[in-house]
Amino acid sequence: MAEVGEIIEGCRLPVLRRNQDNEDEWPLAEILSVKDISGRKLFYVHYIDFNKRLDEWVTHERLDLKKIQFPKKEAKTPTKNGLPGSRPGSPEREVKRKVEVVSPATPVPSETAPASVFPQNGSARRAVAAQPGRKRKSNCLGTDEDSQDSSDGIPSAPRMTGSLVSDRSHDDIVTRMKNIVCIELGRHRLKPWYFSPYPQELTTLPVLYLCEFCLKYGRSLKCLQRHLTKCDLRHPPGNEIYRKGTISFFEIDGRKNKSYSQNLCLLAKCFLDHKTLYYDTDPFLFYVMTEYDCKGFHIVGYFSKEKESTEDYNVACILTLPPYQRRGYGKLLIEFSYELSKVEGKTGTPEKPLSDLGLLSYRSYWSQTILEILMGLKSESGERPQITINEISEITSIKKEDVISTLQYLNLINYYKGQYILTLSEDIVDGHERAMLKRLLRIDSKCLHFTPKDWSKRGKW
C-alpha cells in the first residue's frame, strides 16, 4: 500500500464521497493538486466522469491508497491538438461525448409538409405529418438526462465560432481548480462551482464580498459596508424593459456599462464551465432578471447575447444563480429570450455547447412549448389538424433544427401510410399537463416594452 507522502499530482484512486441519497460511495478520482497546511496534507480531487463542480479538497482519510494508480511516465510533454499538455505526468484524459444525431439513413421530417391527426392504439390525441414516400426509421439516438457529461446531446464536433465558447485545449492546472471559497451576495452565501479570474490576491480570502446591485467586489465586510454608503444603485444599470409583479428584466449594453458587465461575467464564470470570459463586453447585451422587495431589485439570473450574431444565436451565456435554481426561473429566462426573438421577427438558438444543466432546461422548455402548440391545434371540417415544422418555428421563434431534434428526442415521429406523423400518446399528454401545472412563472408579452435596434449600423454601438 502506498504512503500518503507518495501521492502526487496525476495519481488516480478511489475517494470517499456522499452521493445525492446521502450514501457513501468510492468513485475514481484524479489528484489535481496537493497542499500542506500546518503539517496536514490536503488533496484537490476531480471525480472521473463527474462534473467539475463536485471537485473538492479532501484529507488522506478519504483516499483508498490500496488502489492508487500512479501517473504514466512520459519522455516528452504530452500534446493535445498540437498544444502542450498542462501536466506531463498525468494519465491520458479522454473526453467522452454522448452524441445525439440522426443516422444518415434516417429521413429528416420535411419543414413544409402539413401536420395531421392520427390515432394510435386508440390512445393518441394528435399527430403531425411530415414527408411522404420514405422508409420508416424514427428512433432517435437520445441521451440520458441524468448524465453528468455536460457535452451530452451536443454534436461531437460543435462549431466553435460562437462568441463565448471556451477553447478547452488551453485548460491548465490553474483554471481546472476552484479558486474562490465563498461569495457573499446580498443575503446569500454562494459556493462557486468553477474557476473565475478574480484578482489573485482575493483568492486566499475565506469570503469574497460583492455589492448585489453593482457587483463590485471587496476584501472584507467593512469594505462592502463602506462601499454601500456610496453606491446609489438599487437595481442593475440600463433600461427596465419588463415588469410583472416582483419580476423585472433590465437590458444592459456591454459598451455603455462596461464595469457592471465585467463584474457580472466574473460572477457568472464561478458557475459556468464551458464559456470563457471576455473583458471586451462591447459586442454584448446583458438581460438581468431581478426580484423586487423594499430594499431594491435583487439579481436572480441573466443571459447575454451578441448584438450581431451570424449563427442566429439569441443567447450566449445563461445562468440562474444557485439560490434561485429549481424554482422555474431558468425556464423564465429562456422564455424571455425567445420573447425578444419574436419581437425581432427572428428564430433563435442558444450558443453551443450547453452545460449539462443548460441542456436539460432547454430540452424541457422546447418540449413544453412545442407540445403546447400541438395540443392546441383545432380540427377543421372534421379533418385532422395540420401544421408544418416551419409554422411551429415561426410561432415559437425556436430554430427549425431545435424543433426537429426535440420531436426526435420525444420519440414522437412515426411512419404511417406513406407519411411521417407525430403521435401524442396519453402518457405524453398527461405528463405535459402535469408539468404545465407546476410551471407557474410565465412571461406576459403585454408587460414587455422592447424596441429592437439594428446593430449592423456601427453608429448604434
Sine and cosine of phi, psi and omega as CSV:
sin_phi,cos_phi,sin_psi,cos_psi,sin_omega,cos_omega
0.00,0.00,0.68,-0.73,-0.03,-1.00
-0.95,0.32,0.41,-0.91,0.07,-1.00
-1.00,-0.05,0.37,-0.93,0.00,-1.00
-0.86,0.52,-0.61,0.79,-0.02,-1.00
-0.92,0.40,-0.29,0.96,-0.02,-1.00
-1.00,0.07,-0.21,0.98,-0.05,-1.00
-0.95,0.30,0.81,-0.59,0.00,-1.00
-0.77,-0.63,0.17,-0.98,0.06,-1.00
-0.86,0.51,0.69,-0.73,0.00,-1.00
0.99,-0.17,-0.24,0.97,0.06,-1.00
-0.92,0.39,0.52,-0.85,0.09,-1.00
-0.84,-0.55,0.65,-0.76,0.01,-1.00
-0.22,-0.98,0.36,-0.93,0.04,-1.00
-0.92,0.39,0.63,-0.78,0.00,-1.00
-0.77,-0.64,0.69,-0.72,-0.02,-1.00
-0.96,0.27,0.76,-0.65,0.09,-1.00
-0.52,-0.86,0.32,-0.95,0.07,-1.00
-1.00,-0.10,0.73,-0.68,0.01,-1.00
-1.00,0.01,-0.11,-0.99,-0.07,-1.00
-0.90,0.44,-0.42,0.91,0.02,-1.00
-1.00,-0.01,0.20,0.98,0.01,-1.00
0.89,0.45,0.52,0.85,0.04,-1.00
-0.95,-0.31,0.52,-0.85,0.03,-1.00
-0.96,0.28,0.65,-0.76,0.11,-0.99
-0.57,-0.82,0.32,-0.95,-0.07,-1.00
-0.82,-0.57,0.93,0.37,0.03,-1.00
-0.95,0.32,0.43,-0.90,0.06,-1.00
-0.95,0.32,0.68,-0.73,-0.02,-1.00
-0.68,-0.73,0.38,-0.92,0.05,-1.00
-0.94,-0.34,0.69,-0.72,0.06,-1.00
-0.98,0.18,0.89,-0.46,0.01,-1.00
-1.00,-0.09,-0.48,0.88,-0.03,-1.00
-0.37,-0.93,0.44,-0.90,0.04,-1.00
-0.76,-0.65,0.72,-0.70,0.08,-1.00
-0.67,-0.74,0.40,-0.92,-0.05,-1.00
-0.89,-0.45,0.88,-0.48,0.04,-1.00
-0.86,-0.50,0.92,-0.39,0.00,-1.00
0.80,0.60,0.69,0.72,0.04,-1.00
0.98,0.20,0.05,1.00,0.00,-1.00
-0.93,-0.37,0.82,-0.57,-0.05,-1.00
-0.99,0.10,0.68,-0.73,0.10,-0.99
-0.86,-0.52,0.55,-0.83,-0.08,-1.00
-0.81,-0.58,0.80,-0.60,0.04,-1.00
-1.00,0.01,0.88,-0.47,-0.13,-0.99
-0.89,-0.45,0.58,-0.82,0.16,-0.99
-0.91,-0.41,0.85,-0.52,0.00,-1.00
-0.97,0.23,0.87,-0.50,-0.05,-1.00
-0.87,0.49,0.71,-0.70,0.01,-1.00
0.94,0.34,0.18,0.98,0.11,-0.99
-0.93,-0.36,0.38,-0.92,0.02,-1.00
-0.91,0.41,0.54,-0.84,-0.04,-1.00
-0.88,0.47,-0.35,0.94,-0.03,-1.00
-0.92,0.39,-0.24,0.97,0.04,-1.00
-1.00,0.02,-0.08,1.00,0.02,-1.00
-0.85,0.53,0.53,-0.85,-0.05,-1.00
-0.31,-0.95,0.24,-0.97,0.14,-0.99
-1.00,0.05,0.72,-0.69,0.01,-1.00
-0.74,-0.68,0.34,-0.94,0.09,-1.00
-1.00,-0.03,0.20,-0.98,-0.07,-1.00
-0.92,0.39,-0.35,0.94,-0.01,-1.00
-0.90,0.44,-0.37,0.93,-0.03,-1.00
-1.00,-0.07,0.07,1.00,-0.02,-1.00
-0.99,-0.16,0.68,-0.73,0.10,-1.00
-1.00,-0.06,1.00,-0.03,-0.10,-0.99
-0.94,0.33,-0.25,0.97,-0.01,-1.00
-0.94,0.33,-0.41,0.91,-0.10,-1.00
-0.91,-0.42,0.46,0.89,-0.06,-1.00
-0.94,0.34,0.64,-0.76,0.08,-1.00
-0.90,-0.43,0.91,-0.42,-0.01,-1.00
-0.98,0.20,0.48,-0.88,-0.03,-1.00
-0.90,0.43,0.52,-0.86,0.05,-1.00
-0.94,0.34,0.62,-0.78,0.04,-1.00
-1.00,0.09,0.81,-0.58,-0.02,-1.00
-0.92,-0.39,0.64,-0.77,0.04,-1.00
-0.95,0.31,-0.57,0.82,-0.01,-1.00
-0.80,-0.60,0.32,-0.95,0.06,-1.00
-0.90,0.43,0.82,-0.57,0.01,-1.00
-0.90,0.44,0.48,-0.88,-0.02,-1.00
-0.89,-0.46,0.41,-0.91,0.05,-1.00
-0.69,-0.73,0.89,-0.45,-0.07,-1.00
0.83,0.55,0.55,0.84,0.05,-1.00
0.99,0.13,0.04,1.00,-0.01,-1.00
-0.95,-0.30,0.54,-0.84,-0.01,-1.00
-0.87,0.50,0.63,-0.78,0.05,-1.00
-0.95,0.30,0.31,-0.95,-0.07,-1.00
-0.99,0.12,-0.48,0.88,0.01,-1.00
-0.65,-0.76,0.90,-0.44,-0.06,-1.00
-0.90,0.43,-0.44,0.90,-0.11,-0.99
-1.00,0.01,-0.10,0.99,-0.12,-0.99
-0.96,0.27,0.54,-0.84,0.16,-0.99
-0.90,0.44,0.43,-0.90,0.00,-1.00
-0.86,0.51,0.78,-0.62,0.02,-1.00
-0.98,-0.21,0.83,-0.55,0.00,-1.00
-1.00,-0.08,0.72,-0.70,0.08,-1.00
-1.00,-0.05,0.91,-0.40,-0.04,-1.00
-0.99,-0.10,0.75,-0.66,0.03,-1.00
-0.82,-0.57,0.74,-0.67,0.15,-0.99
-1.00,-0.07,0.73,-0.68,-0.16,-0.99
-0.93,-0.36,0.73,-0.68,0.09,-1.00
-0.94,-0.35,0.98,-0.20,-0.07,-1.00
-0.72,-0.69,0.23,-0.97,0.17,-0.99
-0.97,-0.23,0.78,-0.63,0.01,-1.00
-0.85,0.53,0.57,-0.83,0.03,-1.00
-0.81,0.59,-0.47,0.88,-0.01,-1.00
-0.99,0.16,-0.18,0.98,-0.05,-1.00
-1.00,0.09,0.89,-0.45,0.03,-1.00
-0.92,0.40,0.64,-0.77,0.05,-1.00
-1.00,-0.03,0.70,-0.71,-0.03,-1.00
-0.84,0.54,0.59,-0.81,0.04,-1.00
-0.93,0.38,0.59,-0.81,-0.03,-1.00
-0.99,0.15,-0.28,0.96,-0.09,-1.00
-0.90,-0.43,-0.15,0.99,0.00,-1.00
-0.93,0.36,0.64,-0.76,-0.07,-1.00
-0.95,0.30,0.35,-0.94,0.02,-1.00
-0.99,-0.15,0.49,-0.87,0.05,-1.00
-0.56,-0.83,0.35,-0.94,-0.02,-1.00
-0.99,0.13,0.63,-0.78,0.05,-1.00
-0.55,-0.84,0.84,-0.55,0.00,-1.00
-0.98,0.22,0.59,-0.81,0.03,-1.00
-0.78,-0.63,0.91,-0.42,-0.02,-1.00
0.82,0.58,0.46,0.89,0.03,-1.00
0.96,0.27,0.01,1.00,-0.11,-0.99
-0.91,-0.42,-0.07,1.00,-0.04,-1.00
-0.99,0.12,0.49,-0.87,0.02,-1.00
-0.99,-0.14,-0.80,0.60,-0.09,-1.00
-0.59,-0.81,0.29,-0.96,0.05,-1.00
-0.48,-0.88,0.48,-0.88,-0.02,-1.00
-0.91,-0.41,0.81,-0.58,0.02,-1.00
-0.99,0.13,0.57,-0.82,0.01,-1.00
-0.85,-0.53,-0.97,-0.24,-0.19,-0.98
-0.93,-0.37,0.83,-0.55,-0.03,-1.00
-0.98,0.21,0.34,-0.94,0.20,-0.98
0.98,0.17,0.29,0.96,0.04,-1.00
-0.89,-0.46,0.36,-0.93,0.03,-1.00
-0.96,0.29,0.49,-0.87,-0.03,-1.00
-0.98,0.19,0.79,-0.62,0.16,-0.99
-0.27,-0.96,0.99,0.13,-0.22,-0.97
-0.96,-0.29,-0.05,1.00,-0.03,-1.00
-0.93,0.37,0.76,-0.66,0.01,-1.00
-1.00,-0.05,0.61,-0.79,0.11,-0.99
-0.98,0.19,0.97,0.23,-0.08,-1.00
-0.95,0.33,0.12,-0.99,-0.03,-1.00
-0.79,-0.61,0.36,-0.93,-0.04,-1.00
-0.98,0.19,0.87,-0.50,-0.05,-1.00
-0.92,0.39,-0.35,0.94,-0.04,-1.00
-1.00,0.06,-0.02,1.00,-0.03,-1.00
-0.88,0.48,0.63,-0.77,0.06,-1.00
-1.00,0.05,-0.13,0.99,0.01,-1.00
-0.96,0.29,0.91,-0.41,-0.13,-0.99
-0.96,0.27,-0.13,0.99,0.07,-1.00
-1.00,-0.03,0.10,1.00,0.00,-1.00
-0.80,0.60,0.81,-0.59,0.07,-1.00
0.99,0.11,0.04,1.00,0.01,-1.00
-0.97,-0.24,0.66,-0.75,0.02,-1.00
-0.80,0.60,0.50,-0.87,-0.11,-0.99
-0.90,0.43,-0.38,0.93,0.04,-1.00
-0.78,-0.63,0.94,0.33,-0.04,-1.00
-0.90,0.43,0.49,-0.87,0.08,-1.00
-0.91,0.41,0.74,-0.67,-0.03,-1.00
-0.97,-0.26,0.50,0.87,-0.02,-1.00
-1.00,0.00,-0.08,1.00,-0.01,-1.00
-0.89,0.46,0.41,-0.91,-0.17,-0.99
-0.92,0.40,-0.57,0.82,-0.13,-0.99
-0.88,-0.48,0.28,0.96,0.00,-1.00
-0.93,0.36,0.75,-0.66,-0.01,-1.00
-1.00,0.09,0.76,-0.65,0.07,-1.00
-0.99,0.12,0.98,-0.19,-0.13,-0.99
-0.94,0.33,-0.20,0.98,0.00,-1.00
-0.93,0.38,-0.27,0.96,0.00,-1.00
-0.99,-0.13,0.16,0.99,0.05,-1.00
-0.83,0.55,0.68,-0.74,0.12,-0.99
-0.70,-0.71,-0.01,-1.00,-0.11,-0.99
-0.89,0.46,-0.48,0.88,-0.03,-1.00
-0.95,0.32,-0.79,0.62,-0.08,-1.00
-0.97,0.23,-0.19,0.98,0.04,-1.00
-0.99,0.12,-0.17,0.99,-0.07,-1.00
-0.91,-0.40,0.66,-0.75,0.11,-0.99
-0.88,0.48,0.70,-0.72,-0.04,-1.00
-0.90,-0.44,-0.19,0.98,0.05,-1.00
-0.93,-0.37,0.78,-0.63,-0.07,-1.00
-0.98,0.22,-0.74,0.67,-0.10,-0.99
-0.42,-0.91,0.57,-0.82,0.05,-1.00
-0.84,-0.54,0.76,-0.65,0.12,-0.99
-0.98,-0.21,0.88,-0.48,-0.04,-1.00
-0.78,-0.62,0.98,-0.21,-0.06,-1.00
0.89,0.45,-0.80,-0.60,-0.02,-1.00
-1.00,0.02,0.08,1.00,-0.06,-1.00
-0.94,-0.35,0.56,-0.83,0.20,-0.98
-0.92,-0.40,0.82,-0.58,-0.10,-1.00
-0.92,-0.39,0.68,-0.73,0.12,-0.99
-0.98,-0.17,0.93,-0.36,-0.02,-1.00
-0.85,0.52,0.48,-0.88,0.03,-1.00
-0.99,-0.12,-0.50,0.87,-0.14,-0.99
-0.67,-0.75,0.09,-1.00,0.06,-1.00
-0.92,0.39,0.60,-0.80,0.15,-0.99
-0.62,-0.79,0.70,-0.71,-0.14,-0.99
-0.98,0.20,0.80,0.60,0.19,-0.98
-0.92,0.40,0.36,-0.93,0.02,-1.00
-0.79,0.61,0.63,-0.77,-0.10,-0.99
-0.82,0.58,-0.61,0.79,-0.07,-1.00
-0.93,0.37,-0.28,0.96,0.00,-1.00
-1.00,0.04,-0.23,0.97,-0.10,-0.99
-0.97,0.24,-0.22,0.97,0.02,-1.00
-1.00,-0.04,-0.06,1.00,-0.04,-1.00
-0.98,0.20,0.58,-0.82,0.06,-1.00
-0.93,0.37,-0.51,0.86,0.02,-1.00
-0.64,-0.77,0.71,-0.71,0.12,-0.99
-0.97,-0.24,0.82,-0.57,-0.09,-1.00
-0.99,-0.15,0.79,-0.61,0.01,-1.00
-0.88,-0.47,0.66,-0.76,0.19,-0.98
-0.95,0.31,0.83,-0.56,-0.10,-0.99
-0.96,0.27,-0.14,0.99,-0.02,-1.00
-0.98,-0.20,-0.66,0.75,0.03,-1.00
-0.95,-0.31,-0.15,0.99,0.07,-1.00
0.93,0.38,0.26,0.97,0.10,-0.99
-0.93,0.36,0.55,-0.84,-0.08,-1.00
-0.95,-0.30,0.49,-0.87,0.00,-1.00
-0.66,-0.75,0.34,-0.94,-0.09,-1.00
-0.98,0.20,-0.43,0.91,-0.12,-0.99
-0.53,-0.85,0.21,-0.98,0.04,-1.00
-0.90,0.44,-0.58,0.81,0.02,-1.00
-0.90,0.44,-0.66,0.75,0.07,-1.00
-0.87,0.50,-0.68,0.74,-0.01,-1.00
-0.91,0.42,-0.71,0.70,-0.02,-1.00
-0.88,0.47,-0.64,0.77,0.04,-1.00
-0.91,0.42,-0.65,0.76,0.02,-1.00
-0.90,0.44,-0.65,0.76,-0.08,-1.00
-0.91,0.42,-0.44,0.90,0.05,-1.00
-0.94,0.34,-0.35,0.94,-0.04,-1.00
-0.96,-0.29,-0.31,0.95,-0.06,-1.00
-0.99,0.15,0.87,-0.50,-0.04,-1.00
-1.00,0.03,-0.26,0.97,-0.09,-1.00
-0.94,0.35,0.67,-0.74,0.17,-0.98
-0.78,-0.63,0.23,0.97,0.07,-1.00
-0.34,-0.94,0.30,-0.95,0.04,-1.00
-0.86,0.50,0.50,-0.87,0.07,-1.00
-0.93,0.38,0.25,-0.97,0.01,-1.00
0.97,-0.25,-0.20,-0.98,-0.09,-1.00
-0.99,-0.16,0.73,-0.69,0.13,-0.99
-0.99,0.16,0.91,-0.41,-0.09,-1.00
-0.95,-0.32,-0.07,1.00,0.00,-1.00
-0.45,-0.89,0.70,-0.72,0.15,-0.99
-0.49,-0.87,0.79,-0.62,0.13,-0.99
-0.56,-0.83,0.88,-0.48,-0.08,-1.00
0.90,0.43,-0.81,-0.59,0.01,-1.00
-0.99,-0.10,-0.03,1.00,-0.06,-1.00
-1.00,-0.08,0.79,-0.61,0.07,-1.00
-0.75,-0.66,0.45,-0.90,0.13,-0.99
-0.85,-0.53,0.70,-0.71,0.05,-1.00
-0.89,-0.45,0.72,-0.70,0.07,-1.00
-0.99,-0.11,0.84,-0.55,-0.07,-1.00
-0.85,-0.53,0.81,-0.58,0.02,-1.00
-0.99,0.10,0.83,-0.55,-0.03,-1.00
-0.90,0.44,-0.32,0.95,0.04,-1.00
-1.00,0.05,-0.68,0.73,-0.05,-1.00
-0.97,0.25,-0.51,0.86,-0.02,-1.00
-0.84,-0.55,0.88,0.48,-0.12,-0.99
-0.89,0.45,-0.71,0.71,-0.05,-1.00
-0.88,0.47,-0.73,0.69,0.02,-1.00
-0.89,0.46,-0.69,0.72,-0.04,-1.00
-0.89,0.46,-0.66,0.75,0.02,-1.00
-0.92,0.40,-0.66,0.75,0.04,-1.00
-0.91,0.42,-0.59,0.81,0.06,-1.00
-0.90,0.43,-0.66,0.75,0.03,-1.00
-0.90,0.44,-0.65,0.76,0.03,-1.00
-0.88,0.48,-0.71,0.70,0.03,-1.00
-0.90,0.44,-0.70,0.71,-0.05,-1.00
-0.90,0.44,-0.58,0.81,-0.03,-1.00
-0.89,0.46,-0.40,0.92,0.07,-1.00
-0.89,0.45,-0.34,0.94,-0.09,-1.00
-0.81,-0.59,0.07,1.00,0.05,-1.00
-0.83,-0.56,0.84,-0.55,-0.07,-1.00
-0.99,-0.10,-0.51,0.86,-0.19,-0.98
-0.99,-0.11,0.14,0.99,0.06,-1.00
-0.88,-0.47,0.60,-0.80,0.06,-1.00
-1.00,-0.06,0.28,-0.96,-0.05,-1.00
-0.98,-0.20,0.79,-0.61,0.08,-1.00
-0.92,-0.39,0.78,-0.62,0.08,-1.00
-0.98,0.21,-0.27,0.96,0.09,-1.00
-1.00,0.09,1.00,-0.03,-0.04,-1.00
-1.00,-0.03,0.01,1.00,-0.06,-1.00
-0.80,0.60,-0.66,0.75,-0.09,-1.00
-0.98,0.21,0.09,1.00,-0.15,-0.99
-0.87,-0.50,0.47,-0.88,0.21,-0.98
-0.94,-0.35,0.61,-0.79,0.00,-1.00
-0.87,-0.49,0.78,-0.63,0.02,-1.00
-0.92,-0.39,0.95,-0.30,-0.10,-0.99
-0.98,-0.21,0.81,-0.58,0.05,-1.00
-1.00,-0.06,0.72,-0.69,-0.04,-1.00
-0.78,-0.63,0.33,-0.95,0.10,-0.99
-0.87,-0.49,0.77,-0.64,-0.13,-0.99
-0.99,-0.13,0.66,-0.75,0.25,-0.97
-0.61,-0.79,-0.17,-0.99,-0.10,-1.00
-0.91,0.42,-0.30,0.95,-0.01,-1.00
-1.00,-0.03,-0.25,0.97,0.01,-1.00
0.60,-0.80,-0.25,-0.97,-0.02,-1.00
-0.98,-0.18,0.93,-0.37,-0.11,-0.99
-0.99,-0.12,0.76,-0.65,-0.05,-1.00
-0.91,0.42,0.75,-0.66,0.03,-1.00
-0.96,-0.30,-0.66,0.75,-0.02,-1.00
-0.08,-1.00,-0.05,-1.00,0.00,-1.00
-0.30,-0.95,0.25,-0.97,0.29,-0.96
-0.64,-0.77,0.43,-0.90,0.05,-1.00
-0.88,-0.47,0.39,-0.92,0.06,-1.00
-0.51,-0.86,0.47,-0.88,0.06,-1.00
-0.95,0.33,0.61,-0.80,0.09,-1.00
-0.90,0.44,-0.60,0.80,0.07,-1.00
-0.76,-0.65,0.89,-0.46,0.02,-1.00
-0.87,-0.49,0.85,-0.53,0.04,-1.00
-0.99,0.17,-0.20,0.98,-0.06,-1.00
-0.97,-0.24,0.18,0.98,-0.06,-1.00
0.89,0.45,0.48,0.88,0.05,-1.00
-0.97,0.23,0.77,-0.64,0.11,-0.99
-0.95,-0.31,0.02,1.00,0.09,-1.00
-0.56,-0.83,0.75,-0.67,0.11,-0.99
-0.99,-0.13,-0.87,0.48,0.10,-1.00
-0.85,-0.53,0.55,-0.84,0.06,-1.00
-0.61,-0.80,0.69,-0.73,-0.08,-1.00
-0.45,-0.89,0.74,-0.68,0.26,-0.96
-0.97,-0.26,0.81,-0.59,-0.02,-1.00
-0.89,0.46,0.58,-0.81,-0.12,-0.99
-0.76,0.65,-0.64,0.77,-0.02,-1.00
-0.90,0.44,-0.31,0.95,-0.07,-1.00
-0.94,-0.33,0.11,0.99,-0.02,-1.00
-0.97,0.25,0.39,-0.92,0.01,-1.00
0.90,0.44,0.50,0.87,0.03,-1.00
-0.78,-0.62,0.21,0.98,0.06,-1.00
1.00,-0.03,-0.02,1.00,-0.03,-1.00
-0.96,0.29,-0.52,0.85,0.01,-1.00
-0.87,0.49,-0.74,0.67,0.03,-1.00
-0.90,0.43,-0.55,0.84,0.02,-1.00
-0.91,0.42,-0.65,0.76,0.08,-1.00
-0.88,0.48,-0.71,0.71,0.00,-1.00
-0.89,0.45,-0.72,0.69,0.00,-1.00
-0.87,0.49,-0.63,0.78,0.00,-1.00
-0.91,0.41,-0.62,0.78,0.01,-1.00
-0.89,0.46,-0.61,0.79,0.03,-1.00
-0.97,0.23,-0.46,0.89,0.07,-1.00
-0.91,0.42,-0.63,0.77,0.07,-1.00
-0.90,0.43,-0.65,0.76,0.02,-1.00
-0.88,0.47,-0.60,0.80,0.03,-1.00
-0.89,0.45,-0.68,0.73,0.01,-1.00
-0.90,0.43,-0.60,0.80,0.01,-1.00
-0.97,0.26,-0.23,0.97,-0.02,-1.00
0.96,0.29,0.54,0.84,-0.04,-1.00
-0.79,-0.61,0.30,-0.95,0.26,-0.97
-0.99,-0.16,0.48,-0.88,-0.07,-1.00
-0.64,-0.77,0.23,-0.97,0.03,-1.00
-0.50,-0.87,0.49,-0.87,0.02,-1.00
-0.97,0.26,0.49,-0.87,0.03,-1.00
-0.91,0.41,0.66,-0.75,-0.01,-1.00
-0.99,-0.17,0.45,-0.89,0.00,1.00
-0.99,0.12,0.49,-0.87,0.11,-0.99
-1.00,0.08,0.47,-0.88,0.14,-0.99
-0.95,0.32,0.17,-0.99,0.00,-1.00
-0.88,0.47,-0.68,0.73,0.01,-1.00
-0.94,0.35,-0.60,0.80,0.04,-1.00
-0.90,0.44,-0.66,0.75,0.00,-1.00
-0.89,0.46,-0.69,0.72,0.01,-1.00
-0.89,0.46,-0.66,0.75,-0.01,-1.00
-0.90,0.43,-0.70,0.71,0.00,-1.00
-0.92,0.40,-0.67,0.74,0.03,-1.00
-0.85,0.53,-0.71,0.70,-0.02,-1.00
-0.90,0.44,-0.69,0.72,0.00,-1.00
-0.90,0.43,-0.74,0.68,0.00,-1.00
-0.86,0.51,-0.71,0.70,-0.03,-1.00
-0.87,0.49,-0.76,0.65,-0.05,-1.00
-0.90,0.43,-0.64,0.77,-0.04,-1.00
-0.92,0.39,-0.69,0.72,-0.02,-1.00
-0.94,0.34,-0.67,0.75,0.03,-1.00
-0.90,0.44,-0.58,0.82,0.05,-1.00
-0.87,0.48,-0.65,0.76,0.03,-1.00
-0.91,0.41,-0.75,0.66,-0.08,-1.00
-0.90,0.44,-0.66,0.75,-0.04,-1.00
-0.96,0.28,-0.30,0.95,0.01,-1.00
-1.00,0.01,-0.01,1.00,-0.01,-1.00
-0.92,0.38,0.65,-0.76,0.02,-1.00
-0.94,-0.35,0.67,-0.74,0.03,-1.00
-0.98,0.19,0.57,-0.82,0.02,-1.00
-0.88,-0.48,0.72,-0.69,0.04,-1.00
0.82,0.57,0.55,0.83,0.04,-1.00
0.97,0.24,-0.02,1.00,0.00,-1.00
-1.00,0.01,0.32,-0.95,0.03,-1.00
-0.91,0.41,0.67,-0.75,0.02,-1.00
-0.90,0.44,0.53,-0.85,-0.07,-1.00
-0.80,-0.60,0.56,-0.83,0.05,-1.00
-0.38,-0.92,0.48,-0.88,0.01,-1.00
-0.95,-0.30,0.26,-0.97,0.07,-1.00
-0.86,0.51,-0.67,0.74,0.02,-1.00
-0.86,0.50,-0.66,0.75,-0.01,-1.00
-0.92,0.39,-0.64,0.77,0.07,-1.00
-0.87,0.50,-0.70,0.72,0.00,-1.00
-0.88,0.47,-0.67,0.74,-0.01,-1.00
-0.93,0.38,-0.63,0.78,-0.02,-1.00
-0.93,0.38,-0.65,0.76,-0.14,-0.99
-0.99,-0.14,-0.30,0.95,-0.14,-0.99
0.92,0.39,0.22,0.97,0.10,-0.99
-0.99,0.15,0.74,-0.67,-0.04,-1.00
-0.86,0.51,0.57,-0.82,-0.09,-1.00
-0.82,0.57,-0.64,0.77,-0.01,-1.00
-0.89,0.46,-0.59,0.81,0.02,-1.00
-0.96,0.30,-0.56,0.83,0.07,-1.00
-0.89,0.46,-0.75,0.66,-0.03,-1.00
-0.90,0.44,-0.72,0.70,-0.03,-1.00
-0.90,0.43,-0.55,0.84,0.02,-1.00
-0.94,0.35,-0.67,0.74,0.05,-1.00
-0.89,0.47,-0.61,0.79,0.04,-1.00
-0.94,0.34,-0.64,0.77,0.01,-1.00
-0.88,0.47,-0.62,0.78,0.03,-1.00
-0.97,0.24,-0.12,0.99,0.02,-1.00
0.86,0.51,0.68,0.73,-0.03,-1.00
-1.00,-0.05,-0.28,0.96,-0.13,-0.99
-0.98,0.18,0.83,-0.56,0.07,-1.00
-0.75,-0.66,0.28,-0.96,-0.02,-1.00
-0.90,-0.44,0.80,-0.60,-0.06,-1.00
-0.52,-0.86,0.84,-0.55,0.07,-1.00
0.76,0.65,0.77,0.64,0.13,-0.99
0.99,0.15,0.15,0.99,0.03,-1.00
-0.58,-0.81,0.39,-0.92,0.07,-1.00
-1.00,0.04,0.66,-0.75,0.03,-1.00
-0.73,-0.68,0.42,-0.91,0.12,-0.99
-0.94,-0.33,0.89,-0.45,-0.09,-1.00
-0.96,-0.26,0.83,-0.56,0.05,-1.00
-0.99,-0.16,0.95,-0.31,0.00,-1.00
-0.98,0.19,0.21,-0.98,0.03,-1.00
-0.87,0.48,-0.59,0.81,-0.01,-1.00
-0.89,0.46,-0.70,0.71,0.00,-1.00
-0.92,0.40,-0.67,0.74,0.00,-1.00
-0.89,0.45,-0.72,0.69,-0.02,-1.00
-0.91,0.42,-0.66,0.75,0.02,-1.00
-0.89,0.46,-0.65,0.76,0.02,-1.00
-0.91,0.41,-0.69,0.72,-0.02,-1.00
-0.90,0.43,-0.62,0.79,0.05,-1.00
-0.90,0.43,-0.67,0.74,-0.02,-1.00
-0.91,0.42,-0.63,0.78,-0.04,-1.00
-0.94,0.33,-0.47,0.88,0.07,-1.00
-0.91,0.41,-0.52,0.85,0.00,-1.00
-0.99,0.15,-0.33,0.94,-0.08,-1.00
-1.00,0.07,1.00,0.09,-0.11,-0.99
-1.00,0.09,-0.47,0.88,-0.03,-1.00
-1.00,0.00,0.86,-0.51,0.04,-1.00
-0.70,-0.72,0.45,-0.89,0.07,-1.00
-0.99,0.16,0.75,-0.66,0.07,-1.00
-0.98,-0.21,0.94,-0.34,-0.09,-1.00
-0.87,0.49,-0.39,0.92,0.01,-1.00
-0.94,0.35,-0.36,0.93,-0.04,-1.00
-1.00,-0.04,0.01,1.00,-0.01,-1.00
-1.00,-0.02,0.81,-0.58,0.05,-1.00
-0.86,-0.52,1.00,-0.01,-0.18,-0.98
-0.64,-0.77,0.79,-0.62,0.09,-1.00
-0.88,-0.48,0.92,-0.39,-0.02,-1.00
-0.92,0.40,0.52,-0.85,0.03,-1.00
-0.95,-0.32,0.43,-0.90,0.09,-1.00
-1.00,-0.02,1.00,-0.10,-0.09,-1.00
-0.97,0.22,-0.10,1.00,0.04,-1.00
-0.93,0.38,-0.37,0.93,0.09,-1.00
-1.00,0.06,0.94,-0.34,-0.14,-0.99
-0.86,0.51,-0.39,0.92,0.01,-1.00
-0.90,0.44,-0.41,0.91,0.00,-1.00
-0.94,0.33,-0.34,0.94,-0.05,-1.00
-0.94,0.34,0.00,0.00,0.00,0.00
